[in-house]
Amino acid sequence: MDRKLQYKKFKNWAEKHQFSLLDLFPTIGKTKVYHIDLSKENTTVRTEAEFNNPVFFEGKLTEIQEKNTDTIITGGYLEKRSLYTSDIYNAENSTAKRNIHLGVDFWLAEGTAIHAFLEGEIVCAVHQKSLKGYGGFMILKHKIDNLEFYTLYGHLSKESIKNCTVGNQLKKGDKIGVLGTYKENGSWVPHLHFQVLLSLLDYKDDFPGVALESEIDFWRELCPDPNLLFKLENLSKI
């Protein structure tokens, strides 16, 4: 199907459905979010060293969380993050860095349980060992109301992936896994990278979580705003 038509079909479907963060994180008991900015202008982690130091970064998030105890710290959709400097973000045949974030980050503690907000089939389940990669990484395929789309879950624990089998069907509410430690999730502060995909393209066992700014129009339609599902005022800032 044409990408634009698929995007329109997904958006029309999403407008008629609403999901709760309790579907995704039932053990947290929170439905409100607190948006943080990690773009060039952010004041949370201002330098490459701070951004890539999980102990420092987690300390800053803890400070924010202590002041906003009834919320989940979130952010990131289509955010331009100039602090993505690792070679993993190098673009092919270009000197530009992939720095447009295609999903939403939920900054939650290691071990936080992640559940299927909608029934789906496991089509990818791998543990990436690369620095600044996904760590535990899973993609679910959803088929509902004559619509097919995918959701991506990054930074799960290594053990979570061991317990998953490609081809297995998950029901809404089934536990997907738990968030990994920074030592097993690509050296990131524990969080869930959650992304919606309308196609897997030709990727297997991987999928971009960040893209070139010059290609933002393509990726916006391929990876719609996850907040179309949750409809929360502060989940995304686009």
Residue pairs with C-beta under 8 A, 6 or more apart in sequence:
1 9
3 198
3 199
3 218
3 221
3 222
4 221
6 198
6 199
6 221
7 198
7 221
7 222
7 224
9 147
10 147
10 149
10 196
10 198
10 224
10 228
11 224
11 228
13 144
13 145
13 147
14 224
14 228
14 229
15 228
17 229
18 229
18 230
18 231
19 117
19 118
19 229
19 230
20 31
20 230
21 28
21 30
21 31
21 33
21 72
21 230
21 232
22 28
22 29
22 31
23 115
23 117
23 118
23 172
23 173
24 106
24 114
24 115
24 117
24 194
25 72
25 106
25 108
25 112
25 113
25 114
25 115
26 113
26 115
26 173
27 112
27 113
28 72
28 108
28 112
30 70
30 71
30 72
32 70
32 71
32 72
32 232
32 234
33 71
33 72
33 73
33 74
33 232
33 234
33 235
34 64
34 68
34 71
34 72
34 73
34 74
34 234
35 74
35 75
35 234
35 235
35 236
35 237
36 42
36 44
36 61
36 64
36 73
36 74
36 75
36 107
37 43
37 44
37 75
37 79
37 237
38 44
38 45
38 51
38 75
38 76
38 79
38 81
38 83
38 101
39 79
39 80
39 81
39 82
40 80
40 81
40 82
40 83
44 57
44 60
44 61
44 64
45 51
45 56
45 57
45 60
45 83
47 83
48 83
48 85
50 56
50 57
50 60
51 57
51 83
52 83
52 86
52 132
52 187
54 182
54 187
54 188
54 189
57 189
58 182
58 189
58 190
61 73
61 107
61 189
64 73
65 71
65 73
65 107
72 106
72 107
72 108
73 106
73 107
73 108
74 104
74 105
74 106
74 107
74 234
74 235
75 104
75 105
75 236
75 237
76 101
76 103
76 104
76 105
76 236
77 101
77 102
77 103
77 104
77 225
77 226
77 227
77 235
77 236
77 237
77 238
78 100
78 101
78 102
78 216
78 220
78 225
78 236
78 238
79 100
79 101
79 237
80 99
80 100
80 101
80 213
81 99
81 100
81 101
81 210
82 99
84 97
84 98
84 99
84 210
85 97
86 131
86 132
88 130
88 131
88 132
88 133
89 97
89 98
89 99
89 132
89 210
90 97
90 98
91 97
91 98
91 212
94 212
96 212
96 213
96 214
98 208
98 210
98 211
98 212
99 210
99 212
99 213
100 210
100 211
100 212
100 213
100 216
100 219
101 209
101 210
102 195
102 208
102 209
102 210
102 211
102 219
102 223
103 152
103 154
103 193
103 194
103 195
103 196
103 209
103 223
103 226
104 193
104 194
104 195
104 226
104 227
104 235
104 236
105 191
105 192
105 193
105 194
106 191
106 192
106 194
107 189
107 190
107 191
108 179
108 190
108 191
108 192
109 179
109 190
110 157
110 178
110 179
110 180
110 181
110 182
110 190
111 157
111 178
111 179
112 178
112 179
112 190
112 192
113 175
113 177
113 178
114 153
114 156
114 175
114 176
114 177
114 178
114 179
114 192
115 173
115 174
115 175
115 176
116 140
116 170
116 171
116 172
116 173
116 174
116 175
116 176
117 151
117 172
117 229
118 142
118 144
118 151
118 172
119 142
119 144
119 169
119 170
119 171
119 172
120 140
120 141
120 142
120 151
120 169
120 170
121 140
121 141
121 143
121 167
121 168
121 169
121 170
122 138
122 139
122 140
122 164
122 165
122 166
122 167
122 168
122 169
122 170
123 139
123 140
123 141
123 150
123 166
123 200
124 137
124 138
124 139
124 166
124 204
124 205
124 207
125 137
125 138
125 139
125 161
125 164
125 165
125 166
126 137
126 161
126 205
126 206
127 135
127 136
127 137
127 158
127 161
127 184
128 134
128 135
128 136
128 137
128 186
128 206
130 186
131 186
131 187
132 186
132 187
132 188
133 186
134 154
134 155
134 185
134 186
134 193
134 206
134 209
135 154
135 155
135 156
135 157
135 158
135 180
135 184
135 185
135 186
135 188
136 154
136 155
136 156
136 157
136 158
136 160
136 161
136 177
136 180
136 184
136 185
137 152
137 153
137 154
137 155
137 156
137 161
137 205
137 206
138 152
138 153
138 156
138 160
138 161
138 164
138 176
138 177
139 150
139 151
139 152
139 153
139 197
139 200
139 207
140 150
140 151
140 153
140 170
140 176
141 148
141 149
141 150
142 148
142 149
142 150
142 151
149 196
149 197
149 198
150 196
150 197
150 198
150 199
150 200
151 194
151 195
151 196
151 197
152 193
152 194
152 195
152 196
152 197
152 207
152 209
153 176
153 177
153 192
153 193
153 194
154 192
154 193
154 194
154 195
154 209
155 179
155 180
155 185
155 186
155 188
155 190
155 191
155 192
155 193
156 176
156 177
156 178
156 179
156 180
156 185
156 192
157 177
157 178
157 179
157 180
157 181
157 184
157 185
158 180
158 184
159 177
159 178
160 176
160 177
160 178
160 180
161 177
163 177
164 176
164 177
170 176
179 185
179 190
179 191
179 192
180 190
181 190
182 188
182 189
182 190
193 209
194 226
195 207
195 209
195 223
195 226
196 223
196 224
196 225
196 226
196 228
196 229
197 207
197 222
197 223
198 221
198 222
198 223
198 224
199 222
200 207
201 207
201 222
208 219
211 218
211 219
225 236
225 238
226 235
226 236
227 235
227 236
